[in-house]
Amino acid sequence: MYRKDGVDYFIVDGHIHFWDASEENIANKYGEGFIRCFYDYQRNLSP
């Protein structure tokens, strides 16, 4: 809780990314490896 001049403020902060892993977004030869690594990491963390 943040208080200024007798007024209480509740602050919520968030951050989100959306990235399309299509072939158009692979900038160089390492892009596909990154996509596979990232996908496998997320897949293994999901139930």
Z-matrix of the N, CA and C atoms (Angstrom, degrees):
N
C 1 1.450
C 2 1.524 1 107.84
N 3 1.307 2 116.06 1 136.36
C 4 1.458 3 123.18 2 179.23
C 5 1.521 4 107.79 3 -113.73
N 6 1.315 5 116.60 4 133.23
C 7 1.463 6 120.38 5 -179.19
C 8 1.518 7 109.58 6 -122.24
N 9 1.329 8 115.29 7 130.26
C 10 1.459 9 121.15 8 175.96
C 11 1.516 10 108.93 9 -143.29
N 12 1.314 11 115.62 10 128.96
C 13 1.477 12 122.38 11 179.58
C 14 1.521 13 111.43 12 53.79
N 15 1.329 14 117.10 13 38.03
C 16 1.453 15 121.37 14 177.21
C 17 1.516 16 115.14 15 79.65
N 18 1.319 17 117.77 16 3.01
C 19 1.460 18 121.72 17 -179.94
C 20 1.525 19 108.87 18 -108.28
N 21 1.345 20 116.89 19 131.40
C 22 1.455 21 121.84 20 178.47
C 23 1.527 22 109.83 21 -91.52
N 24 1.324 23 115.46 22 136.40
C 25 1.462 24 121.72 23 178.59
C 26 1.521 25 108.74 24 -123.44
N 27 1.304 26 116.69 25 130.94
C 28 1.462 27 122.62 26 173.15
C 29 1.524 28 106.70 27 -102.70
N 30 1.324 29 117.16 28 118.55
C 31 1.458 30 121.70 29 -173.23
C 32 1.519 31 109.56 30 -109.42
N 33 1.324 32 114.92 31 129.26
C 34 1.461 33 121.66 32 175.63
C 35 1.521 34 107.60 33 -116.63
N 36 1.324 35 116.07 34 129.66
C 37 1.457 36 121.15 35 -179.40
C 38 1.521 37 108.00 36 -123.34
N 39 1.306 38 117.57 37 137.71
C 40 1.459 39 120.92 38 -179.86
C 41 1.516 40 110.78 39 -143.33
N 42 1.315 41 114.13 40 162.41
C 43 1.464 42 120.01 41 -179.11
C 44 1.520 43 107.96 42 -149.25
N 45 1.318 44 116.70 43 133.67
C 46 1.459 45 120.23 44 -178.86
C 47 1.526 46 108.88 45 -143.06
N 48 1.315 47 115.46 46 148.81
C 49 1.460 48 121.12 47 176.31
C 50 1.520 49 109.15 48 -124.04
N 51 1.297 50 115.59 49 144.16
C 52 1.457 51 121.48 50 169.97
C 53 1.513 52 106.75 51 -127.21
N 54 1.307 53 115.93 52 123.16
C 55 1.460 54 120.10 53 -178.91
C 56 1.509 55 108.91 54 -134.11
N 57 1.297 56 115.81 55 129.53
C 58 1.451 57 122.79 56 178.75
C 59 1.527 58 108.11 57 -90.27
N 60 1.316 59 117.25 58 119.64
C 61 1.467 60 121.69 59 -176.49
C 62 1.526 61 111.65 60 -92.64
N 63 1.315 62 116.57 61 30.77
C 64 1.461 63 119.40 62 178.46
C 65 1.528 64 110.31 63 -74.20
N 66 1.316 65 116.60 64 169.45
C 67 1.465 66 121.17 65 -177.56
C 68 1.533 67 112.08 66 -61.99
N 69 1.317 68 117.57 67 -28.33
C 70 1.464 69 120.37 68 178.90
C 71 1.520 70 112.25 69 -65.41
N 72 1.334 71 117.80 70 -21.24
C 73 1.458 72 121.62 71 -178.03
C 74 1.523 73 113.15 72 -101.10
N 75 1.295 74 117.69 73 11.28
C 76 1.465 75 120.94 74 175.26
C 77 1.530 76 106.51 75 -94.33
N 78 1.307 77 116.89 76 107.93
C 79 1.461 78 120.94 77 -172.56
C 80 1.524 79 113.21 78 -80.30
N 81 1.328 80 118.40 79 -29.63
C 82 1.460 81 120.16 80 -177.34
C 83 1.527 82 109.94 81 -150.48
N 84 1.319 83 117.40 82 -171.57
C 85 1.462 84 120.91 83 -174.79
C 86 1.531 85 113.28 84 -68.09
N 87 1.318 86 117.86 85 -17.02
C 88 1.466 87 120.81 86 179.71
C 89 1.529 88 112.38 87 -88.10
N 90 1.307 89 117.36 88 -11.19
C 91 1.461 90 121.19 89 -177.60
C 92 1.517 91 113.52 90 -61.48
N 93 1.332 92 117.01 91 -44.98
C 94 1.464 93 119.98 92 -179.14
C 95 1.526 94 111.47 93 -64.80
N 96 1.330 95 117.34 94 -39.65
C 97 1.462 96 120.61 95 177.08
C 98 1.515 97 111.89 96 -62.61
N 99 1.326 98 116.47 97 -39.98
C 100 1.455 99 120.47 98 177.77
C 101 1.521 100 110.89 99 -63.79
N 102 1.330 101 116.00 100 -44.59
C 103 1.458 102 120.16 101 -179.90
C 104 1.526 103 110.53 102 -60.13
N 105 1.325 104 117.33 103 -46.19
C 106 1.469 105 120.60 104 179.75
C 107 1.525 106 111.52 105 -63.37
N 108 1.321 107 117.16 106 -43.53
C 109 1.462 108 121.04 107 179.27
C 110 1.528 109 111.00 108 -62.98
N 111 1.330 110 116.53 109 -46.62
C 112 1.458 111 121.16 110 -179.20
C 113 1.525 112 111.00 111 -63.37
N 114 1.333 113 116.69 112 -44.21
C 115 1.460 114 121.16 113 179.82
C 116 1.536 115 110.78 114 -62.14
N 117 1.327 116 117.21 115 -46.83
C 118 1.464 117 120.97 116 -179.95
C 119 1.519 118 111.60 117 -62.61
N 120 1.327 119 116.88 118 -39.68
C 121 1.468 120 120.79 119 178.57
C 122 1.523 121 110.37 120 -61.45
N 123 1.333 122 117.26 121 -48.48
C 124 1.456 123 120.84 122 179.72
C 125 1.524 124 112.16 123 -65.92
N 126 1.328 125 117.24 124 -38.77
C 127 1.464 126 121.58 125 -179.52
C 128 1.531 127 110.42 126 -63.69
N 129 1.320 128 117.21 127 -39.89
C 130 1.462 129 120.14 128 -177.93
C 131 1.514 130 112.56 129 -74.32
N 132 1.329 131 118.33 130 -20.20
C 133 1.460 132 120.92 131 176.79
C 134 1.521 133 112.83 132 -85.27
N 135 1.319 134 116.70 133 -17.61
C 136 1.471 135 120.64 134 -177.91
C 137 1.526 136 110.24 135 -82.99
N 138 1.323 137 116.28 136 145.30
C 139 1.474 138 118.58 137 178.23
C 140 1.516 139 112.71 138 -69.30
